[in-house]
Amino acid sequence: MKKVLVLVCMVLLLSACGNSNETNSKVDVLVDANQFARITSEELVALMGEPESIEDYEWSVPKTGESIVGKLYIYQKNKFEFVIFENSVARLNVYSGKYWGYDDSVIEFQSKEDIFSMFNIEPNNNLKKIEDTNYALRFSPVSDTVADVWIQDIKENTLGVAKITYNLNYF
């Protein structure tokens, strides 16, 4: 009976240690990027409210060289910037204040593995890392809703910009 009791205590102790490690590695979600995947501008405004500004976005599609004009929907002093082509969100850019120079705010992460959790993205089995330098980190494909994640301006454990692409036809 003592052996069983000791075994039960050890199991409980080990599971408690395991749970505390999971709690310590939990990452706060900065924004749920999945909800913006290829939604219309009307759906975007329903989720985010009216943007601070809407600007024309002239772009040359890299694959074809075709010149197109989309829209940028800008929120929170350019913290969130949505690139819209043909009334569909094609990309979400998330910027730190330090990147744009309007304040000293930064986007922090503990490890590269935390980046997907920061945006509530669950990578699928097709995930491929296509770039990993001291400055940038890029994955494509990523998930069923996110085609590409490109992190730039990495300094220690901060990033300047995260480009979350839903439709690669434009990029």
Buried (B, 14 or more C-beta within 10 A) or exposed (E): EEEEEEEEEEEEEEEEEEEEEEEEEEBEEBBEBBBBBEBEBEBBBEEBEEBEEBEEBEBEEEEEEEEEEBBBBBBEEBBBBBBBBEEBBBBBBBBBBBBBEEEEBBBBBEEBEBBBBBBBBEBEEEBEEEEEEEEBBBBBBBBEBBBBBBBBBBEEEBBBBBBBBBBBEBB
